[in-house]
């Protein structure tokens, strides 16, 4: 039996058991859990305070070593170097570093480059303070049958499932999902349905464009959900130039796809016009819905079961982030672990907005904060008390000159107000463009924080 069939059959045998365990386990109330709320439910969680934030960073020519890098920030308040750079791992060249994600056991962090289509696998468990590269996948395009731009890696049991943004035929938005084992062995490619090849999926609206972007999984409903963005020819183009190009502005996705988790077969193509980017799903086991925001139309969309009892889903616009004529460009957003809030970032005005989603059909703006002159990514801790922000979207889309903010900031949120704790200026530190964040902790691997790296016990006690 070949490797692809063997690993696929083994996985499908184990998945129902794993899914049933997840229904009971990860959604139970757990005190003092601190972890990104956008991560896979299959993934190990951090108990207590996160120790590090790993920032996947775009290199800038002439700044420091000019390379893409994984920057490790110390974020445990008890650490001597709290709010400082602990370690830097450069990977060589500039590859349009973008998204990263952990394996289900949390031992390895996979990170991709949208331009070179390379993937780096970092060991983050041997020494969480100093990640090291253990493998580089540089044949992504050839082994996947022409997929370009690995975007978001998502942890499944023993698997990493990647979304992608483009293809090597026309560098447009038609693309696929790609599956690997945790060891970095290619498993299969799943092309996203298009009008000329729906692959058995139901087209429920006007579009079936084959575009990809983000991914989330609801094991209790046996579905994968993917969103859509744009292809290589657009995301590598200067932002201002693209906005003036009528043909380029037509090359954005307008769909989300519902897939069967077990079989990897596309089931439905939903219309979500305006480039739906990140997907964030509710955590409560009784809340079977997810949210997305559209970059071009600045709307909040709710994706939920259609109520007909046949396993179908529907998408509805339920709110507005900002005036789309002002091009606020909603980008990343985070959902709180209690399903009460979403934090939506808008790149061009540099703001984050908190919406009360207690009623998911009627989000209400309850907080608005200026983070910088531009802002992109947000990571919320599981206890909903800490919000981390970074600023870079794409090298050719970031603002220029003095408006080109490149930083990581931590805010504390008390339910009413945000208070900045620290800021690291990535330009001043000659690190590059700060993009995506992932949390790390010694506790994940049965390790204790080294006493030598902690503040004196008297300081720690006094601070508390």
ABEGO torsion letter per residue (X at the ends): XBAAAAAAAAAAAAAAAAAAAAAAAAABBBBGBBBBAABBAABBBBBEBBABBBBBBBBBBGBEAGBBBBBBBBABAABAABGBBABBBBAEEBAGBBBBBBBAAGABBBBBBAAAGBBBBBBAAABAABBBBABBBAAAAAAAGGBBGBABBBBBBGBBBBBBABBAAAGBABBBBBBBBAAGBBABBBBBBBAABAGGBBBABABBAGBBBBBBBBAAAGBBBBBBBBBAAAAABBAAAAAABAAAAABBBABBBBBBAAAGBBABBBBBBGGBBBBBBBABAABBBBBBBBAAAGBBBBBBBAGAGAGBBBBBBABBABBAAAGAGBBBBBBBAAGABBBBBBAAAGBBBBBBAABAABBBBABBBBABABBABBBBBAAGABBBBBABABAAABBBEAABBBBBBBBBBAGABBBBABBBBAAAAGAEBBBBBBBBBAAAAGBBBBAAABBBAAAAAAAX
